[in-house]
Amino acid sequence: MDIQPEPEMEKSCERGHKNLRRVEVGFSVEAKEVYDYLKERAPASKIERSILRAVDRKIELIRENPRYGNHVSYKRIPKEYIEKYGAEKVFRVELPNFWRMLYSTGPAENEVDIFAFILGIMDHKEYDRKFKKR
């Protein structure tokens, strides 16, 4: 008898109890460009290195709990994210040096229960521009 081990599943805390579910994380083109920039600059820059480490750590926290970040009300979600990605639920995560990471969650396809999609990684100035703060 050949017994195959079950595929590993990510643990997720939701509403105070642990559920076993798989969470996959992906990047928008824009977020991937910023992530790659941070990776390129990290060896020579302490600031970019700290932001990159924080992004990596926050992604792990999102895998553990897809609702980790602060929920952005639907009225405040930039239209660009709704139109381009169909983002109806957006979460904000604070990073060092007043940077922010925005992500959306939803059901995933294939053998993944939840898909977390990193919409953007940006400095405070870009964040204010997206959310039209003054």
C-alpha positions as CSV (number, residue, x, y, z in Angstrom):
1,M,0.0,0.0,0.0
2,D,1.5,3.3,-1.1
3,I,0.5,6.2,1.2
4,Q,1.2,9.6,-0.1
5,P,1.5,12.4,2.5
6,E,-1.1,15.1,2.4
7,P,0.3,18.3,0.8
8,E,1.4,20.8,3.5
9,M,-1.2,23.4,4.3
10,E,-0.7,26.9,5.7
11,K,-2.2,27.6,9.1
12,S,-4.6,30.5,9.2
13,C,-6.2,32.3,12.1
14,E,-9.6,33.4,11.3
15,R,-12.0,34.7,13.9
16,G,-10.0,33.3,16.8
17,H,-9.6,29.7,15.7
18,K,-7.1,28.0,13.6
19,N,-8.1,26.6,10.2
20,L,-5.9,24.7,7.8
21,R,-5.9,26.3,4.5
22,R,-3.4,27.0,1.7
23,V,-2.7,30.6,1.0
24,E,-0.8,31.6,-2.2
25,V,0.6,35.1,-2.6
26,G,1.2,36.8,-5.9
27,F,2.3,40.3,-7.1
28,S,0.9,42.8,-9.5
29,V,3.3,44.0,-12.2
30,E,3.8,47.3,-10.3
31,A,4.4,45.6,-6.9
32,K,6.8,43.1,-8.5
33,E,8.8,46.0,-10.0
34,V,9.1,47.7,-6.6
35,Y,10.0,44.4,-4.9
36,D,12.7,43.6,-7.5
37,Y,14.0,47.2,-7.0
38,L,14.2,46.7,-3.3
39,K,16.0,43.3,-3.8
40,E,18.5,44.9,-6.1
41,R,19.3,47.9,-3.8
42,A,19.1,46.0,-0.5
43,P,22.8,44.9,-0.4
44,A,24.0,48.5,-0.6
45,S,21.2,50.3,1.2
46,K,20.2,49.8,4.8
47,I,16.8,51.5,4.2
48,E,15.9,49.3,1.2
49,R,17.1,46.2,3.1
50,S,14.8,47.0,6.1
51,I,11.8,47.6,3.8
52,L,12.5,44.4,1.9
53,R,12.8,42.3,5.1
54,A,9.6,43.8,6.3
55,V,7.8,43.0,3.0
56,D,9.0,39.4,3.2
57,R,7.9,39.1,6.9
58,K,4.5,40.6,6.2
59,I,4.0,38.2,3.3
60,E,4.6,35.3,5.8
61,L,2.1,36.9,8.2
62,I,-0.4,37.2,5.4
63,R,0.1,33.5,4.6
64,E,-0.6,32.7,8.2
65,N,-3.6,35.1,8.4
66,P,-4.9,36.5,5.1
67,R,-6.7,39.2,7.0
68,Y,-3.6,40.4,8.8
69,G,-3.6,44.0,7.5
70,N,-5.9,46.9,8.2
71,H,-9.0,46.7,6.1
72,V,-9.6,49.6,3.7
73,S,-13.2,50.5,3.3
74,Y,-14.6,49.9,-0.1
75,K,-15.3,53.6,-0.7
76,R,-11.6,54.4,-0.2
77,I,-10.2,51.7,-2.5
78,P,-8.6,53.4,-5.5
79,K,-10.7,52.9,-8.6
80,E,-7.6,51.7,-10.4
81,Y,-7.5,48.6,-8.2
82,I,-11.2,47.8,-8.6
83,E,-11.1,48.2,-12.4
84,K,-7.7,46.6,-13.1
85,Y,-7.8,43.8,-10.5
86,G,-11.4,43.5,-9.4
87,A,-10.2,44.2,-5.8
88,E,-13.2,44.3,-3.6
89,K,-11.4,43.7,-0.3
90,V,-8.1,45.6,0.2
91,F,-5.9,45.5,3.2
92,R,-3.0,47.9,4.2
93,V,0.2,46.9,5.9
94,E,2.6,49.4,7.3
95,L,6.3,49.1,6.5
96,P,9.4,50.9,7.8
97,N,10.1,54.5,6.7
98,F,6.4,55.2,6.2
99,W,6.1,52.7,3.3
100,R,2.9,50.8,2.7
101,M,1.9,47.5,1.1
102,L,-1.6,47.0,-0.2
103,Y,-3.1,43.6,-0.9
104,S,-6.4,42.0,-1.8
105,T,-7.7,38.6,-1.0
106,G,-10.1,36.3,-2.7
107,P,-10.8,32.6,-3.5
108,A,-8.1,31.0,-5.5
109,E,-8.2,28.5,-8.3
110,N,-6.5,25.1,-8.4
111,E,-5.5,23.5,-5.0
112,V,-5.2,26.8,-3.1
113,D,-7.9,28.0,-0.8
114,I,-7.1,31.7,-0.7
115,F,-5.1,33.9,-3.1
116,A,-3.5,37.1,-1.6
117,F,-2.6,39.5,-4.3
118,I,0.0,42.2,-3.5
119,L,-1.4,45.3,-5.3
120,G,1.3,47.8,-4.4
121,I,4.4,48.5,-2.4
122,M,4.9,52.2,-2.1
123,D,6.4,55.1,-0.1
124,H,4.2,57.5,1.8
125,K,4.1,60.0,-1.0
126,E,2.8,57.5,-3.5
127,Y,0.3,56.1,-1.0
128,D,-1.1,59.6,-0.4
129,R,-1.4,60.1,-4.2
130,K,-3.3,56.8,-4.6
131,F,-5.7,57.7,-1.8
132,K,-5.8,61.4,-2.8
133,K,-4.8,62.6,0.6
134,R,-3.5,66.2,1.0
